[in-house]
Amino acid sequence: MVTKEGPVGIGMIGVGGFGAGMIEKIHHAKNLRLVTCYDVSLETSKEASEKYGCAVASGVEELVNDPDVEAVIAITPNSVH
């Protein structure tokens, strides 16, 4: 088994609304690092990127294929699950 030291790289889908609160928690967690974010609103993604220093993905596929993303958190409305 391969193990990695340091914080786990997080990809976040849905960074507005409830997602904004989750990003804040990730930001303060010592064992997590926000790597990439995606939201259907490009403006919302850009705001999160500027505030937390993460990359902006152009879509879910790009986010999950980012080699630095080790775990994905999706906080989206139930209607889009």
N, C-alpha and C positions, 0 to 999 in steps of 0.2 A: 504494500500500500504506500502511495506517495503522500507525504504530509508536507504542508507549507507552514512556515512561521509567519506571523504578522496577521493583520486584520483580514477578514474575509471580504473579497470584492463583491459588492452588491450592484445588481442592475435593477432599476426601479421602473415599473410600468404604472403610470397614473400618478402624476406628481402634484395635482391640484386637489382641493378639498381635503378629504381624509389623508390622501397621499402626502400632502404638505406636512402634516403632523408626524407621519411616519419618518419622513426624511429628517426631520429635526431630531428624532430619537436615534436614527442611524448616525447622524452627524456627531452626537455626543457619546456614542458607544465606542469604547476603546478597542473592541475586537471586530468592528465592522468599518468598511470604507465604501462610500458611495462612488462607484466607478462611472456608471452610465445611466442616463434617465431617458424616458420616452413618455410623451403625452400626446394625445390627438391634437392638442393646442400647442403649436410650435412655440408660441410666445411663453406659455407656462413652462415648457421644457427649458427655454433659454433663461428664464428667470431663475429656475432651480440651478442651472449650470453656473450662472454668474454668482449666485449666493453660496453654493457649496463646492464649486470647483470640479464638477463632474462633466463628462462628455455628454453630448446630446445625440441620441440615436435617431435615425430617420424612420425607423419602424421597429416592430417587435423582433423580426428576424435579425436585424443588425445588432440589436441589444443582446439577444441570447447567443449570438456567435462571437461576441467580443471575448477574446481570450482572457481578459482580466476579470470578467464576470464569473464568479464561482457560485452564486446563488441569485435567484430572481424573486423579487417581491412584486406582486400584482395587486394593486388597489384600484379597482375600476368598478363602475356601477354594475350591479347584478345583471342588467340587461345585455351586457357585452361579454360575459363570461362564456 
